[in-house]
């Protein structure tokens, strides 16, 4: 019997374990530094405004987004369609859960002004004082 001595393998030129460690650290860093946007699923064409919204992260609770569009269903709380007759009750329960509730209106450019006024009246009846409107920012 002929026995051959085992050849020693040479160490690889690139150390894979160190590369995996660096990639994991970069992945964790990107996960913690990435800002997540709350983009509603309702597609609207927003009107333009000369004032632009402040960008950046906020420490406040996210607002309750109410979208109004021309087609039916017209009113959406977040991504959920809500009939106009139930909207008042929904706004009241949301305000009771969070007294510092911020309501943000997103009205389509082609939606009726009367719908916007109805929603503003319902928000006032529900004692929601912080109401804002989304618009498409326009550079000065």
Beta strands, then each sheet from edge to edge (+ up, - down):
strand 1: 48-49
strand 2: 64-68
strand 3: 75-77
strand 4: 80-81
strand 5: 102-107
strand 6: 130-133
strand 7: 136-137
sheet 1: 1+ 7+
sheet 2: 4+ 3- 2+ 5+ 6+
end
